[in-house]
C-alpha cells in the first residue's frame, strides 16, 4: 500500500481494535472505520498525530 498524499510507504498499526494506515514520510493517517464506532476519538487521535508531525517538521 502506498500513501495517497506523497506516494510513500504506508505502515499499518492497530489502534483500539482498528487498523490505522500511517505514512511516516508525510504524517498521513488513514483510519479504516468499518464499524463507525467512536469516530470522534479517532479524529482527535489523527489531529494529535498530525500536529506532532507538523511540530517536528517546523
Ligand atoms: Zn505520505
PDB file of the backbone (N, CA, C, O) and the ligand in Angstrom, with CONECT records:
HET     ZN  A 101       1
ATOM      1  N   UNK A   1       0.844  -1.200   0.000  1.00  0.00           N
ATOM      2  CA  UNK A   1       0.000   0.000   0.000  1.00  0.00           C
ATOM      3  C   UNK A   1       0.879   1.250   0.000  1.00  0.00           C
ATOM      4  O   UNK A   1       1.903   1.303   0.682  1.00  0.00           O
ATOM      5  N   UNK A   2       0.469   2.242  -0.765  1.00  0.00           N
ATOM      6  CA  UNK A   2       1.247   3.476  -0.782  1.00  0.00           C
ATOM      7  C   UNK A   2       0.398   4.670  -0.371  1.00  0.00           C
ATOM      8  O   UNK A   2      -0.827   4.666  -0.490  1.00  0.00           O
ATOM      9  N   UNK A   3       1.090   5.687   0.115  1.00  0.00           N
ATOM     10  CA  UNK A   3       0.426   6.870   0.640  1.00  0.00           C
ATOM     11  C   UNK A   3      -0.255   7.664  -0.476  1.00  0.00           C
ATOM     12  O   UNK A   3       0.370   7.960  -1.495  1.00  0.00           O
ATOM     13  N   UNK A   4      -1.536   8.011  -0.289  1.00  0.00           N
ATOM     14  CA  UNK A   4      -2.241   8.802  -1.297  1.00  0.00           C
ATOM     15  C   UNK A   4      -1.772  10.252  -1.323  1.00  0.00           C
ATOM     16  O   UNK A   4      -2.071  10.983  -2.267  1.00  0.00           O
ATOM     17  N   UNK A   5      -1.042  10.669  -0.300  1.00  0.00           N
ATOM     18  CA  UNK A   5      -0.590  12.063  -0.228  1.00  0.00           C
ATOM     19  C   UNK A   5       0.769  12.237  -0.879  1.00  0.00           C
ATOM     20  O   UNK A   5       0.965  13.161  -1.669  1.00  0.00           O
ATOM     21  N   UNK A   6       1.719  11.353  -0.557  1.00  0.00           N
ATOM     22  CA  UNK A   6       3.078  11.552  -1.051  1.00  0.00           C
ATOM     23  C   UNK A   6       3.605  10.341  -1.825  1.00  0.00           C
ATOM     24  O   UNK A   6       4.684  10.404  -2.415  1.00  0.00           O
ATOM     25  N   UNK A   7       2.843   9.237  -1.826  1.00  0.00           N
ATOM     26  CA  UNK A   7       3.279   8.053  -2.559  1.00  0.00           C
ATOM     27  C   UNK A   7       4.295   7.214  -1.811  1.00  0.00           C
ATOM     28  O   UNK A   7       4.848   6.258  -2.354  1.00  0.00           O
ATOM     29  N   UNK A   8       4.539   7.582  -0.547  1.00  0.00           N
ATOM     30  CA  UNK A   8       5.489   6.843   0.273  1.00  0.00           C
ATOM     31  C   UNK A   8       4.893   5.542   0.783  1.00  0.00           C
ATOM     32  O   UNK A   8       3.752   5.197   0.478  1.00  0.00           O
ATOM     33  N   UNK A   9       5.680   4.841   1.554  1.00  0.00           N
ATOM     34  CA  UNK A   9       5.237   3.555   2.068  1.00  0.00           C
ATOM     35  C   UNK A   9       4.355   3.733   3.305  1.00  0.00           C
ATOM     36  O   UNK A   9       4.674   4.509   4.206  1.00  0.00           O
ATOM     37  N   UNK A  10       3.247   3.003   3.329  1.00  0.00           N
ATOM     38  CA  UNK A  10       2.295   3.076   4.432  1.00  0.00           C
ATOM     39  C   UNK A  10       2.540   1.933   5.400  1.00  0.00           C
ATOM     40  O   UNK A  10       2.686   0.778   5.001  1.00  0.00           O
ATOM     41  N   UNK A  11       2.581   2.274   6.671  1.00  0.00           N
ATOM     42  CA  UNK A  11       2.640   1.255   7.713  1.00  0.00           C
ATOM     43  C   UNK A  11       1.264   1.145   8.356  1.00  0.00           C
ATOM     44  O   UNK A  11       0.587   2.149   8.572  1.00  0.00           O
ATOM     45  N   UNK A  12       0.864  -0.066   8.655  1.00  0.00           N
ATOM     46  CA  UNK A  12      -0.444  -0.262   9.268  1.00  0.00           C
ATOM     47  C   UNK A  12      -0.286  -0.617  10.741  1.00  0.00           C
ATOM     48  O   UNK A  12       0.438  -1.548  11.094  1.00  0.00           O
ATOM     49  N   UNK A  13      -0.962   0.129  11.580  1.00  0.00           N
ATOM     50  CA  UNK A  13      -0.925  -0.109  13.017  1.00  0.00           C
ATOM     51  C   UNK A  13      -2.328  -0.443  13.513  1.00  0.00           C
ATOM     52  O   UNK A  13      -3.325  -0.025  12.923  1.00  0.00           O
ATOM     53  N   UNK A  14      -2.390  -1.189  14.583  1.00  0.00           N
ATOM     54  CA  UNK A  14      -3.679  -1.481  15.202  1.00  0.00           C
ATOM     55  C   UNK A  14      -3.901  -0.527  16.364  1.00  0.00           C
ATOM     56  O   UNK A  14      -3.060  -0.391  17.253  1.00  0.00           O
ATOM     57  N   UNK A  15      -5.037   0.121  16.335  1.00  0.00           N
ATOM     58  CA  UNK A  15      -5.367   1.074  17.382  1.00  0.00           C
ATOM     59  C   UNK A  15      -6.736   0.737  17.933  1.00  0.00           C
ATOM     60  O   UNK A  15      -7.739   0.883  17.233  1.00  0.00           O
ATOM     61  N   UNK A  16      -6.793   0.293  19.163  1.00  0.00           N
ATOM     62  CA  UNK A  16      -8.065   0.003  19.823  1.00  0.00           C
ATOM     63  C   UNK A  16      -8.930  -0.896  18.950  1.00  0.00           C
ATOM     64  O   UNK A  16     -10.143  -0.709  18.847  1.00  0.00           O
ATOM     65  N   UNK A  17      -8.291  -1.866  18.332  1.00  0.00           N
ATOM     66  CA  UNK A  17      -9.048  -2.828  17.546  1.00  0.00           C
ATOM     67  C   UNK A  17      -9.289  -2.401  16.113  1.00  0.00           C
ATOM     68  O   UNK A  17      -9.880  -3.149  15.334  1.00  0.00           O
ATOM     69  N   UNK A  18      -8.835  -1.194  15.750  1.00  0.00           N
ATOM     70  CA  UNK A  18      -8.976  -0.728  14.383  1.00  0.00           C
ATOM     71  C   UNK A  18      -7.600  -0.639  13.744  1.00  0.00           C
ATOM     72  O   UNK A  18      -6.584  -0.551  14.435  1.00  0.00           O
ATOM     73  N   UNK A  19      -7.580  -0.663  12.438  1.00  0.00           N
ATOM     74  CA  UNK A  19      -6.319  -0.506  11.733  1.00  0.00           C
ATOM     75  C   UNK A  19      -6.166   0.936  11.279  1.00  0.00           C
ATOM     76  O   UNK A  19      -7.092   1.530  10.726  1.00  0.00           O
ATOM     77  N   UNK A  20      -4.996   1.483  11.516  1.00  0.00           N
ATOM     78  CA  UNK A  20      -4.694   2.822  11.043  1.00  0.00           C
ATOM     79  C   UNK A  20      -3.533   2.736  10.062  1.00  0.00           C
ATOM     80  O   UNK A  20      -2.503   2.131  10.358  1.00  0.00           O
ATOM     81  N   UNK A  21      -3.707   3.344   8.893  1.00  0.00           N
ATOM     82  CA  UNK A  21      -2.643   3.376   7.897  1.00  0.00           C
ATOM     83  C   UNK A  21      -1.883   4.680   8.058  1.00  0.00           C
ATOM     84  O   UNK A  21      -2.444   5.763   7.891  1.00  0.00           O
ATOM     85  N   UNK A  22      -0.605   4.569   8.383  1.00  0.00           N
ATOM     86  CA  UNK A  22       0.177   5.760   8.703  1.00  0.00           C
ATOM     87  C   UNK A  22       1.399   5.860   7.798  1.00  0.00           C
ATOM     88  O   UNK A  22       2.156   4.902   7.645  1.00  0.00           O
ATOM     89  N   UNK A  23       1.577   7.036   7.202  1.00  0.00           N
ATOM     90  CA  UNK A  23       2.761   7.302   6.401  1.00  0.00           C
ATOM     91  C   UNK A  23       3.743   8.099   7.249  1.00  0.00           C
ATOM     92  O   UNK A  23       3.448   9.219   7.666  1.00  0.00           O
ATOM     93  N   UNK A  24       4.894   7.523   7.497  1.00  0.00           N
ATOM     94  CA  UNK A  24       5.874   8.218   8.333  1.00  0.00           C
ATOM     95  C   UNK A  24       6.618   9.287   7.549  1.00  0.00           C
ATOM     96  O   UNK A  24       7.320  10.109   8.138  1.00  0.00           O
ATOM     97  N   UNK A  25       6.476   9.289   6.241  1.00  0.00           N
ATOM     98  CA  UNK A  25       7.171  10.288   5.429  1.00  0.00           C
ATOM     99  C   UNK A  25       6.502  11.653   5.530  1.00  0.00           C
ATOM    100  O   UNK A  25       7.183  12.669   5.667  1.00  0.00           O
ATOM    101  N   UNK A  26       5.164  11.683   5.463  1.00  0.00           N
ATOM    102  CA  UNK A  26       4.467  12.969   5.451  1.00  0.00           C
ATOM    103  C   UNK A  26       3.484  13.102   6.595  1.00  0.00           C
ATOM    104  O   UNK A  26       2.903  14.172   6.777  1.00  0.00           O
ATOM    105  N   UNK A  27       3.280  12.045   7.374  1.00  0.00           N
ATOM    106  CA  UNK A  27       2.374  12.140   8.510  1.00  0.00           C
ATOM    107  C   UNK A  27       0.933  11.824   8.173  1.00  0.00           C
ATOM    108  O   UNK A  27       0.048  12.012   9.008  1.00  0.00           O
ATOM    109  N   UNK A  28       0.679  11.345   6.959  1.00  0.00           N
ATOM    110  CA  UNK A  28      -0.677  10.984   6.581  1.00  0.00           C
ATOM    111  C   UNK A  28      -1.196   9.871   7.478  1.00  0.00           C
ATOM    112  O   UNK A  28      -0.483   8.907   7.760  1.00  0.00           O
ATOM    113  N   UNK A  29      -2.443  10.007   7.926  1.00  0.00           N
ATOM    114  CA  UNK A  29      -3.068   8.972   8.740  1.00  0.00           C
ATOM    115  C   UNK A  29      -4.416   8.623   8.143  1.00  0.00           C
ATOM    116  O   UNK A  29      -5.282   9.488   8.000  1.00  0.00           O
ATOM    117  N   UNK A  30      -4.595   7.370   7.796  1.00  0.00           N
ATOM    118  CA  UNK A  30      -5.881   6.907   7.309  1.00  0.00           C
ATOM    119  C   UNK A  30      -6.408   5.832   8.238  1.00  0.00           C
ATOM    120  O   UNK A  30      -5.731   4.837   8.499  1.00  0.00           O
ATOM    121  N   UNK A  31      -7.608   6.033   8.731  1.00  0.00           N
ATOM    122  CA  UNK A  31      -8.197   5.060   9.645  1.00  0.00           C
ATOM    123  C   UNK A  31      -9.383   4.400   8.968  1.00  0.00           C
ATOM    124  O   UNK A  31     -10.310   5.071   8.515  1.00  0.00           O
ATOM    125  N   UNK A  32      -9.343   3.106   8.906  1.00  0.00           N
ATOM    126  CA  UNK A  32     -10.454   2.365   8.333  1.00  0.00           C
ATOM    127  C   UNK A  32     -11.545   2.218   9.379  1.00  0.00           C
ATOM    128  O   UNK A  32     -11.420   1.439  10.324  1.00  0.00           O
ATOM    129  N   UNK A  33     -12.601   2.969   9.198  1.00  0.00           N
ATOM    130  CA  UNK A  33     -13.702   2.930  10.157  1.00  0.00           C
ATOM    131  C   UNK A  33     -14.803   2.051   9.579  1.00  0.00           C
ATOM    132  O   UNK A  33     -15.662   2.507   8.824  1.00  0.00           O
ATOM    133  N   UNK A  34     -14.751   0.798   9.953  1.00  0.00           N
ATOM    134  CA  UNK A  34     -15.716  -0.152   9.390  1.00  0.00           C
ATOM    135  C   UNK A  34     -16.982  -0.228  10.228  1.00  0.00           C
ATOM    136  O   UNK A  34     -18.061  -0.528   9.718  1.00  0.00           O
ATOM    137  N   UNK A  35     -16.841   0.042  11.493  1.00  0.00           N
ATOM    138  CA  UNK A  35     -17.982  -0.121  12.395  1.00  0.00           C
ATOM    139  C   UNK A  35     -18.541   1.221  12.847  1.00  0.00           C
ATOM    140  O   UNK A  35     -19.549   1.270  13.552  1.00  0.00           O
ATOM    141  N   UNK A  36     -17.898   2.298  12.449  1.00  0.00           N
ATOM    142  CA  UNK A  36     -18.328   3.647  12.792  1.00  0.00           C
ATOM    143  C   UNK A  36     -18.489   3.816  14.301  1.00  0.00           C
ATOM    144  O   UNK A  36     -19.418   4.480  14.761  1.00  0.00           O
ATOM    145  N   UNK A  37     -17.602   3.226  15.051  1.00  0.00           N
ATOM    146  CA  UNK A  37     -17.645   3.390  16.498  1.00  0.00           C
ATOM    147  C   UNK A  37     -16.592   4.397  16.930  1.00  0.00           C
ATOM    148  O   UNK A  37     -15.451   4.351  16.468  1.00  0.00           O
ATOM    149  N   UNK A  38     -16.969   5.282  17.794  1.00  0.00           N
ATOM    150  CA  UNK A  38     -16.061   6.284  18.340  1.00  0.00           C
ATOM    151  C   UNK A  38     -15.343   7.091  17.261  1.00  0.00           C
ATOM    152  O   UNK A  38     -14.118   7.202  17.304  1.00  0.00           O
ATOM    153  N   UNK A  39     -16.060   7.652  16.306  1.00  0.00           N
ATOM    154  CA  UNK A  39     -15.371   8.415  15.248  1.00  0.00           C
ATOM    155  C   UNK A  39     -14.658   9.637  15.794  1.00  0.00           C
ATOM    156  O   UNK A  39     -13.600  10.010  15.287  1.00  0.00           O
ATOM    157  N   UNK A  40     -15.217  10.267  16.817  1.00  0.00           N
ATOM    158  CA  UNK A  40     -14.584  11.462  17.365  1.00  0.00           C
ATOM    159  C   UNK A  40     -13.236  11.119  17.984  1.00  0.00           C
ATOM    160  O   UNK A  40     -12.285  11.895  17.897  1.00  0.00           O
ATOM    161  N   UNK A  41     -13.165   9.955  18.604  1.00  0.00           N
ATOM    162  CA  UNK A  41     -11.910   9.553  19.232  1.00  0.00           C
ATOM    163  C   UNK A  41     -10.811   9.420  18.178  1.00  0.00           C
ATOM    164  O   UNK A  41      -9.670   9.830  18.395  1.00  0.00           O
ATOM    165  N   UNK A  42     -11.172   8.846  17.045  1.00  0.00           N
ATOM    166  CA  UNK A  42     -10.173   8.648  16.004  1.00  0.00           C
ATOM    167  C   UNK A  42      -9.798   9.974  15.355  1.00  0.00           C
ATOM    168  O   UNK A  42      -8.644  10.167  14.971  1.00  0.00           O
ATOM    169  N   UNK A  43     -10.761  10.899  15.225  1.00  0.00           N
ATOM    170  CA  UNK A  43     -10.421  12.203  14.672  1.00  0.00           C
ATOM    171  C   UNK A  43      -9.454  12.934  15.598  1.00  0.00           C
ATOM    172  O   UNK A  43      -8.505  13.567  15.135  1.00  0.00           O
ATOM    173  N   UNK A  44      -9.693  12.848  16.894  1.00  0.00           N
ATOM    174  CA  UNK A  44      -8.811  13.511  17.842  1.00  0.00           C
ATOM    175  C   UNK A  44      -7.411  12.926  17.754  1.00  0.00           C
ATOM    176  O   UNK A  44      -6.415  13.648  17.775  1.00  0.00           O
ATOM    177  N   UNK A  45      -7.358  11.618  17.655  1.00  0.00           N
ATOM    178  CA  UNK A  45      -6.061  10.946  17.571  1.00  0.00           C
ATOM    179  C   UNK A  45      -5.335  11.353  16.306  1.00  0.00           C
ATOM    180  O   UNK A  45      -4.123  11.571  16.317  1.00  0.00           O
ATOM    181  N   UNK A  46      -6.078  11.456  15.214  1.00  0.00           N
ATOM    182  CA  UNK A  46      -5.468  11.857  13.951  1.00  0.00           C
ATOM    183  C   UNK A  46      -4.930  13.279  14.042  1.00  0.00           C
ATOM    184  O   UNK A  46      -3.816  13.561  13.600  1.00  0.00           O
ATOM    185  N   UNK A  47      -5.731  14.172  14.620  1.00  0.00           N
ATOM    186  CA  UNK A  47      -5.291  15.556  14.772  1.00  0.00           C
ATOM    187  C   UNK A  47      -4.031  15.635  15.626  1.00  0.00           C
ATOM    188  O   UNK A  47      -3.104  16.386  15.320  1.00  0.00           O
ATOM    189  N   UNK A  48      -4.011  14.851  16.699  1.00  0.00           N
ATOM    190  CA  UNK A  48      -2.864  14.878  17.598  1.00  0.00           C
ATOM    191  C   UNK A  48      -1.609  14.398  16.880  1.00  0.00           C
ATOM    192  O   UNK A  48      -0.537  14.985  17.032  1.00  0.00           O
ATOM    193  N   UNK A  49      -1.741  13.344  16.109  1.00  0.00           N
ATOM    194  CA  UNK A  49      -0.575  12.799  15.426  1.00  0.00           C
ATOM    195  C   UNK A  49      -0.093  13.759  14.337  1.00  0.00           C
ATOM    196  O   UNK A  49       1.109  13.956  14.159  1.00  0.00           O
ATOM    197  N   UNK A  50      -1.039  14.352  13.614  1.00  0.00           N
ATOM    198  CA  UNK A  50      -0.644  15.298  12.568  1.00  0.00           C
ATOM    199  C   UNK A  50       0.037  16.519  13.182  1.00  0.00           C
ATOM    200  O   UNK A  50       0.998  17.049  12.624  1.00  0.00           O
ATOM    201  N   UNK A  51      -0.465  16.959  14.332  1.00  0.00           N
ATOM    202  CA  UNK A  51       0.171  18.096  14.998  1.00  0.00           C
ATOM    203  C   UNK A  51       1.587  17.722  15.446  1.00  0.00           C
ATOM    204  O   UNK A  51       2.505  18.539  15.382  1.00  0.00           O
ATOM    205  N   UNK A  52       1.746  16.495  15.891  1.00  0.00           N
ATOM    206  CA  UNK A  52       3.062  16.003  16.291  1.00  0.00           C
ATOM    207  C   UNK A  52       4.034  16.076  15.115  1.00  0.00           C
ATOM    208  O   UNK A  52       5.163  16.543  15.266  1.00  0.00           O
ATOM    209  N   UNK A  53       3.599  15.621  13.962  1.00  0.00           N
ATOM    210  CA  UNK A  53       4.473  15.642  12.792  1.00  0.00           C
ATOM    211  C   UNK A  53       4.749  17.067  12.338  1.00  0.00           C
ATOM    212  O   UNK A  53       5.867  17.385  11.932  1.00  0.00           O
ATOM    213  N   UNK A  54       3.728  17.933  12.403  1.00  0.00           N
ATOM    214  CA  UNK A  54       3.925  19.321  11.994  1.00  0.00           C
ATOM    215  C   UNK A  54       4.956  20.003  12.890  1.00  0.00           C
ATOM    216  O   UNK A  54       5.787  20.772  12.407  1.00  0.00           O
ATOM    217  N   UNK A  55       4.905  19.725  14.183  1.00  0.00           N
ATOM    218  CA  UNK A  55       5.849  20.340  15.107  1.00  0.00           C
ATOM    219  C   UNK A  55       7.258  19.852  14.828  1.00  0.00           C
ATOM    220  O   UNK A  55       8.223  20.606  14.956  1.00  0.00           O
ATOM    221  N   UNK A  56       7.373  18.594  14.449  1.00  0.00           N
ATOM    222  CA  UNK A  56       8.695  18.043  14.177  1.00  0.00           C
ATOM    223  C   UNK A  56       9.298  18.646  12.914  1.00  0.00           C
ATOM    224  O   UNK A  56      10.514  18.822  12.827  1.00  0.00           O
ATOM    225  N   UNK A  57       8.450  18.963  11.933  1.00  0.00           N
ATOM    226  CA  UNK A  57       8.966  19.474  10.664  1.00  0.00           C
ATOM    227  C   UNK A  57       9.121  20.984  10.687  1.00  0.00           C
ATOM    228  O   UNK A  57       9.727  21.556   9.782  1.00  0.00           O
ATOM    229  N   UNK A  58       8.575  21.648  11.723  1.00  0.00           N
ATOM    230  CA  UNK A  58       8.605  23.111  11.760  1.00  0.00           C
ATOM    231  C   UNK A  58       9.998  23.619  12.119  1.00  0.00           C
ATOM    232  O   UNK A  58      10.213  24.829  12.198  1.00  0.00           O
TER     233      UNK A  58
HETATM  234 ZN    ZN A 101       2.877  10.180   2.778  1.00  0.00          ZN
END
